Amino acid sequence: MAGCDYSCLLNGGEEMGMTDNQYKGFLLNQLKSLKEILVLVTEAGNTEAQKKVELEIETLNDMLKF
């Protein structure tokens, strides 16, 4: 593609960003961490934190539905 201008892209034309699999892996890691936190706040009896973590887990599960 002689004559194409890739100056708007970094590293001479490589696009930045995550693939769908990388994004899904990131979300799954976050979900695992939040489930661990949920166990801790549940054991501690912190119902306010428990509700917030459960909401975040629900949000991540919705994001994984693509």
C-alpha contacts under 8 A as a table, 3 or more apart, distances in Angstrom:
res1	aa1	res2	aa2	distance
1	M	4	C	5.89
5	D	8	C	7.70
6	Y	9	L	5.49
6	Y	12	G	6.34
6	Y	13	G	5.05
7	S	10	L	7.30
7	S	12	G	6.92
7	S	13	G	7.15
8	C	13	G	7.82
9	L	12	G	6.44
9	L	13	G	4.93
9	L	14	E	6.16
9	L	15	E	6.14
9	L	16	M	7.88
10	L	13	G	5.85
10	L	14	E	5.92
10	L	15	E	6.95
10	L	16	M	7.56
11	N	14	E	5.65
18	M	21	N	7.83
18	M	22	Q	5.66
18	M	23	Y	5.94
19	T	22	Q	5.14
19	T	23	Y	6.20
20	D	23	Y	5.11
20	D	24	K	6.06
21	N	24	K	5.03
21	N	25	G	6.03
22	Q	25	G	5.02
22	Q	26	F	6.17
23	Y	26	F	5.06
23	Y	27	L	6.29
24	K	27	L	5.09
24	K	28	L	6.14
24	K	64	L	6.57
25	G	28	L	5.05
25	G	29	N	6.22
26	F	29	N	5.19
26	F	30	Q	6.33
27	L	30	Q	5.05
27	L	31	L	6.07
27	L	60	L	6.58
27	L	63	M	7.92
27	L	64	L	7.19
28	L	31	L	4.92
28	L	32	K	6.16
29	N	32	K	5.14
29	N	33	S	6.33
30	Q	33	S	5.14
30	Q	34	L	6.17
31	L	34	L	5.12
31	L	35	K	6.16
31	L	57	I	6.19
31	L	60	L	6.60
31	L	61	N	7.91
32	K	35	K	5.19
32	K	36	E	6.42
33	S	36	E	5.16
33	S	37	I	6.32
34	L	37	I	4.91
34	L	38	L	6.00
34	L	53	V	6.54
34	L	56	E	7.73
34	L	57	I	6.64
35	K	38	L	4.91
35	K	39	V	6.42
35	K	57	I	7.46
36	E	39	V	5.31
36	E	40	L	6.59
37	I	40	L	5.07
37	I	41	V	6.22
37	I	53	V	7.54
38	L	41	V	5.29
38	L	42	T	5.93
38	L	50	Q	6.04
38	L	53	V	6.11
38	L	54	E	7.22
39	V	42	T	5.16
39	V	43	E	6.12
40	L	43	E	5.18
40	L	44	A	6.16
41	V	44	A	4.90
41	V	45	G	6.07
41	V	46	N	5.34
41	V	47	T	7.44
41	V	49	A	6.48
41	V	50	Q	5.78
42	T	45	G	5.06
42	T	46	N	6.19
42	T	47	T	7.02
42	T	50	Q	6.13
43	E	46	N	7.86
46	N	49	A	5.57
46	N	50	Q	6.10
47	T	50	Q	4.80
47	T	51	K	6.14
48	E	51	K	5.34
48	E	52	K	6.51
49	A	52	K	5.10
49	A	53	V	6.13
50	Q	53	V	5.20
50	Q	54	E	6.07
51	K	54	E	5.09
51	K	55	L	6.18
52	K	55	L	5.09
52	K	56	E	6.31
53	V	56	E	5.02
53	V	57	I	6.14
54	E	57	I	5.04
54	E	58	E	6.18
55	L	58	E	5.06
55	L	59	T	6.20
56	E	59	T	4.97
56	E	60	L	6.21
57	I	60	L	5.15
57	I	61	N	6.16
58	E	61	N	5.08
58	E	62	D	6.27
59	T	62	D	5.12
59	T	63	M	6.29
60	L	63	M	4.92
60	L	64	L	6.26
61	N	64	L	5.12
61	N	65	K	6.80
62	D	65	K	5.46
63	M	66	F	6.94
